[in-house]
């Protein structure tokens, strides 16, 4: 029997995709909501469309959505966590990597996750305890266990430059030791690419719950590991995430510990 929560999450995400494409076709309006922080009229419209569908099905559930959130915290109740466009800067500049992310959490744990990359129409899904899928086919993290063959993704925070120097030192180490490192610009998609084995690992700081709420579940259900930079479970609100298959999670976490001061590795939230 179809999981109703997953069904609604997929429909909501698809509604977001529909609105994004509609706005892209007619032209978007862009404004700054903070330092290096863009928002478009498509972000706002897509979020409204997603929330309308979810509320019609689950009127008593809580909502935590990027463009309408007045906090970055989570209740014990059923909570839908929405990022209408993850990768808004990409979207605003017509760079084709941006996603809709929809997650359902309950008792502060992820239960359902859906991430759709709009341009490639890649739909990543997961239900807790039931594995992860890409366009309906089961996926798993990579089996790479050799650093020199490692292919890793990262992100460059746009409004928190507090760790620039150690972060760039860490980046240099990975440039020297890994086969390749990429920065697509949408954390949810980066994480999903870890889940399906394209990337072996991922790390970034200054992330919010809506960036990772769905994709982290997808990684875990694909056999991967997600923690904060202390190797603990504070990734959801700590704004520091490291993920990968078991080998590369261990490798990345070790390098973070070597090159990032402990006070800077600790969770913010």
N, C-alpha and C positions, 0 to 999 in steps of 0.2 A: 504493500500500500504506500502511495506517495506520502512522504513526510510533509504535512501541511506547512510547517514553518519554512522548510526549504522551498516549497512551491511558491509561497508568498515572497520570500526573499529573492528568488529568481525573477518573478514577475515584477517586483519593485525595481530591481536592478535594470531589467529590460526597459521599464518605463523611463528610467533615468537616461539610458542610452538613446531612446527615441527622442527625448527632449533635447539632448545634447546635439544630435545630428540635425534636428530641426533648426536650432539656433545657429549651428555652424553654417547651414545652408543660406540662411537669411542675413547673417552677419551678427557679430557679437559686440557687446559694449564692455569695456574693461575699466576697472578703477582699482586704486590701491586701498587696501584696508589696514595696512601697516607697513613697516619697513621691509621692502623687497617682497611684500605679500600681496599678490593680486587676487581679485575676485571678478568674475564675469557675471553678466545677467543669466548666462546658461547655468552656472553653478546654482544660483538661487532658484531658478525655475525648475531645474532637475530635482533639487532637494524637495521642493514643494510637491512635485508630482510623486516622488517616492514616498514621502510621508503621508500623502493623501491615501495612497493605496494601502499602506500598512495600517493606518488608523481605521480604515473602513473594515478591515478584517480583525484587528486586535485593538479595539478602542481603549482598553484599560492598560495596555503596555506602555512603558516609559520609552522616551526617545532621547538619544544623544546624537545630534547631527552637527557637522562642522559649521555650517553657515548660520545656524540658529541657536547654537549652544551658548549658554551664558556661564558655563562651568566646564570642567574637564574631570568629572568624577562619575562614579557609577553606584547605583543603588543595588540592593540585593534582589530586587524584583526583575522580571523579564524586561530587558532593555534592548532596543534596536539601535545599533551604532552605525551611522551613515556618513560616508564621504561621497558627495554627489559627483565631484570630479577630483580624483587624486592625480595630480600632475597639471594643475591649473596653468602654471607658467608655460608648460609645453603646449597646452591647448590654446592659450592666448597667442602664442607665437607660431601656431600651425605646425608644431613638431609632433609627429604621430605616436606618442606614447602617453596615454592618459586613460584612467579607469573609473568605473563606478564600483564602490565597495559597500556592501550591505552585510551586517552581522547581527545575530541575535545572541545575547548573553543572558544567562540566568544564574543567580547566586554567585555573581562575579566571575563566571566561567563561560568561555565561548561554547555555544551549542551548534550554531549554523553559520557558515560563511560563504559568501558569493562575491567574486571579483570578476568583472568583465572588462577586458581591454577593448576599447571601442573600435579602433581601426582594424584590428585583426579579427575582431569578433571571437575572441577567446574567452570562454566562460569557465572559470575555475570554481569548483564547489566542494564543500565538505560539511558533513554532519558528524558531530562528536561520536567516536566509536565506530564509524562506518566507512572510513577511508576518504580519500580525496580523488577528484576527477577533473579532467580537462575536456570540455565538450562531451561529457558523458563517459569518457574512457578513464580507467583507473591510472593514477600517476604515482610516482615515487621519487624520492630524492636520489641524487647521483650516488654511485658507488666509488667515486674518486677518492683515493687515499694516498695520493702522491702530490706533495706541495708544488712541485715544478709543473704539474699538469693542472693546477688549480685555476678555476675561472670564477671570479668573485665580483659581486656588485656592491656598490656603496652609494651614499648620498652626500651632498654638500649642503648643510643647513643654510637657509637663506636669511634668517633673522637672529641667529645666535652664533656670534663669531668668537665666543669665549675660549674655544679650544682649537683655534686655527693652527697655531704653531705645532702642538703635539699631534694634531690630526694629520697635518701635512707630513710630519716625520713618519707617522704610521703608514701613510699612503706611499711614501718612498720605499719603505720596507717591502710592501706588497708588490710594488712595481719591480723590485729586484728579485723577489722570491717566487712570484706566481707567473703562470702563463699569460694571464690577462686580467684586467680589472676594468669595469664599466660603471657608468653613472647614467642610467636611463632617465631618472628624474621623477619616478612615481614609486614610492616605497611598496605599495600593495602589489604592484606588478613585479618589482624586484623579488619580493618574497615568494610570489607565485612561481616565478622562474626558478627559484631554489626548489620549490615543491615538485616541479616536474623534471628536475635534473639538468636544466640548462646551465644554471649557475650552481656552484658547489657551496657557496656561502654568501652572506650579506651582513653588513654592519652599518650603523648610522646613529647619530644622536639628534636631539631636538625633534623627535617624532611625537605625535599625539595618538591617543587611543583610536581615533577614526582612521588613522593611517594603517594600523596593524591589526585591528580587531578581527577582521575576516581572514586575512592572509596568514596570520600566525596559526590559526586553527588549521588552515589548509596545509601548511608545512608540517605540523605535528601529525595530522592524519596521513600525510605522505611519508611518514617515518623519520622526519627531521627533528631538530632540536631548536628551541627558541628560548633565550634567556635575556636578562639585562647584562650590563657590562661587569657585574659582580658575579656572574654565573648563577644568579638567583631568578626568582619568578616575578620580579618587579617590572618587567618590560612593558606592561600595558600602560602604566602611568608614569614610569620613570624616565621616559623620553630617551632611553638608550637601549638599543636592540642589537643583538648578534644572533645569527641563525645559520643553519647549514645542515649537511649530513653530520653524523656524529664526529667524524674525523675533522672536518673543516670547522665545525663549531668549536671544537677543542683548540684547534690551531689558531683561529681568529681571536678567540678569547685570550689565549696565552700571549699573543702579540699585543693586544689591547692592554693587558696587565703590564707588559714590559714598557710600553711607550706612553701610556696615559696615566698621569698621577692618580692615586687612589681617590682623592677628594673629587676629582673630575669624573671618575668612573661611577660614583655613587648616583643613585637615582635622584632626580629633581623633584618628582611628584611625591 
